[in-house]
Amino acid sequence: MTRIITRSFDSYTAAEAAVVRLEAAGHASDDITVLGSSADKVESDAARGAEIGGAVGSGAGLLAGLASLPLPGVGPVLAAGWIFGTLAVGATAGAAAGSLLSAMRGAGIATEEAHFLAETVRRGGAVVSVRVADDAAAEVESILDGAGPIDAKQRRAAYEREGWAGFDETAPPYKRRA
């Protein structure tokens, strides 16, 4: 049976490191998705990701396929992988990209978790999701946990203390307080 294992990270750089570790351990880039919001770094990170992905071998590697697209409620996002395909459908038609929340739910991520993950991306974080067979799940969890993900329970509680109740794609992109 196939499972989806997802972790969120405070930065796109941390998520990128997790992807590199997953691929180095032999996990197929076709089974990995990375999504990260960083409006001020989208262009430079996309170029950097292509360099890293190219270094993995002849254009192989998930990071070689990074693309930037605007998402409702989030703003510019760096994305690559199997969930990204759902998001890009609207963009290829010349419209805004699809809904981040819908793409995550459509990929099999539970609604409550999808809301939290989408909000994390909206606030400048990143998400890595991996489709994995049960017999490889422990290894993938170990790799992702070793890459320094955020504590989802604590972060969700912090969002809720601020009045957050769920991801709102009609909200403007998140602005960090100075």
C-alpha positions, 0 to 999 in steps of 0.5 A: 500500500502507498502512503503520503508522508509530509513534513513542513519546514520553516524555510525553502532551503531546509525543504530543499535539503530534505529533498536532496537527502531523499533522492540520495537515499534512492527515493524517486523524484517522481514520488516527491513534491516540494512547495515553498513560498518565498516571494523575495527569493523565488527567481534566485531559488528556482535557478539555484534549484536547477543547478542542484538538480543538474548536479544530481545527474544529467538533469535528473532530480526533482529540484531540476524541475522547479517552477515558480507560479502564483497561488491564490492566498499565497503569492509566488511559490516554488514548486516541483513534483507530483502535487505541483502538476495539479497546481500548474493546470490553471497556469498552463491555460494562462490563468492563475494556478489552481488552489493549493488546498484543493491540490493537497486534498486531491493528493490524499492529504487530510483536510485539517492537515492540508489547511495547516500545510497551506497556511505554513506555505502562505507564511513563508515556509515549505512542505515536502510530501513523499508517496511511499510504500509501507515498507519504506515509510520508516526510512522516509520519516527518518530522513524528513525528521532528520532534516529539521521539520517544524513541530506541527502541533506547536506551530498549529497552536501558535497559528490558532492563538493568533486567531487562525482557523484555517487556510483562506485562499482569498486572503492576501499573501501573508506579511511578516510583522517587523 
